[in-house]
Amino acid sequence: QVQLVESGGGLVQPGGSLRLSCAASGSIVSIYLMGWYRQAPGNERELVARITRSGITNYADSVKGRFTISRDNAKNTMYLQMNSLNPEDTAVYYCNADILDQYVLKNYWGQGTLVTVSS
């Protein structure tokens, strides 16, 4: 059973930083595209950033220059370094990944971690 587990969310003041982690576990053969998404109250889920297995990245315009996505393939883990946070970044952040287990390639979601930016 493959699982994605996020961690690192919490309450931070405007201008502050947080680092999110997403750890994949289970019968994993390989992890391909990974990404962070977020959903604010009343809004649809939106892409924040994605990263390929080889490290190619792309970001939503709203986070360019402030957020950095990275991954450690040996640890099956992805990260999101978030700097210069503002209240508009408040949302539940979700990890997403295309994972090949022993039998099939599937898309997985984590349970989400809440980020609140407030003074």
C-alpha positions in Angstrom: 0.0 0.0 0.0 1.6 3.3 -1.2 1.1 6.3 1.0 2.1 10.0 0.8 2.4 11.8 4.1 2.9 15.6 4.4 4.4 17.4 7.3 5.7 20.8 8.2 2.6 22.9 8.1 1.6 25.3 10.9 1.0 28.9 11.8 3.5 31.5 10.6 3.6 35.3 10.6 3.6 37.3 7.3 7.1 37.4 5.9 8.0 34.2 7.6 9.1 30.8 6.2 8.0 27.2 6.4 9.4 24.0 4.9 6.9 21.3 3.9 7.9 17.6 3.4 6.2 14.8 1.6 7.3 11.3 2.3 6.2 8.4 0.1 6.2 4.9 1.6 5.1 1.4 0.6 6.0 -1.0 -2.3 7.5 1.7 -4.5 9.4 0.9 -7.6 9.8 4.4 -8.9 8.3 7.9 -8.4 7.9 10.1 -11.4 6.3 13.6 -11.5 5.7 15.0 -8.0 3.9 18.2 -7.1 2.4 20.4 -4.4 -1.1 21.7 -4.7 -3.1 23.9 -2.3 -6.7 24.6 -1.5 -7.9 27.7 0.3 -11.3 27.9 1.9 -13.9 28.4 -0.8 -11.4 28.0 -3.6 -10.6 25.1 -6.0 -7.4 23.1 -5.5 -4.6 24.7 -7.5 -1.1 23.8 -8.6 1.7 25.4 -6.6 4.8 23.7 -8.0 5.9 20.4 -9.7 9.1 18.6 -10.2 10.2 15.8 -12.5 12.3 12.9 -11.4 15.3 14.5 -13.1 14.7 17.8 -11.2 12.9 20.0 -13.8 10.6 22.3 -12.0 7.7 24.7 -12.7 5.8 27.1 -10.5 2.6 28.9 -10.3 3.2 32.6 -11.0 1.9 33.5 -7.5 4.8 31.7 -5.8 7.7 32.2 -8.3 10.7 33.6 -6.5 9.4 32.8 -3.1 8.9 29.0 -3.1 11.4 26.3 -4.0 10.4 22.7 -4.7 13.0 19.9 -4.4 13.2 16.2 -4.0 15.4 13.4 -2.7 14.9 10.4 -4.9 16.9 8.1 -2.6 14.5 9.0 0.3 11.3 9.1 -1.8 10.7 12.5 -0.3 9.8 15.9 -1.8 10.1 19.3 -0.1 8.6 22.8 -0.5 10.6 25.7 1.0 8.2 28.6 1.3 9.7 32.1 2.0 8.1 35.5 2.2 4.8 34.0 3.1 1.7 36.2 3.0 -1.9 35.7 4.1 -2.9 34.7 0.6 -0.7 31.6 1.0 -3.0 30.3 3.7 -4.4 26.9 2.5 -4.2 23.2 3.0 -1.2 22.0 1.0 -1.4 18.6 -0.7 1.4 16.4 -2.0 0.7 14.6 -5.3 2.8 12.0 -7.1 2.8 9.5 -10.0 4.1 6.3 -8.4 4.9 2.9 -9.9 4.4 0.1 -7.4 5.0 -3.5 -8.1 2.1 -3.7 -10.6 0.9 -0.4 -11.9 1.5 3.3 -12.3 -1.0 5.4 -10.3 -1.5 8.9 -9.1 -1.6 9.4 -5.3 -2.6 12.3 -3.0 -1.5 13.0 0.6 -3.9 13.9 3.3 -2.8 17.6 3.3 -1.1 19.9 5.8 -2.5 23.2 6.9 -0.5 26.4 6.4 -1.8 29.5 8.1 -0.2 32.9 7.5 -1.4 35.4 10.1 -0.2 37.9 12.5 
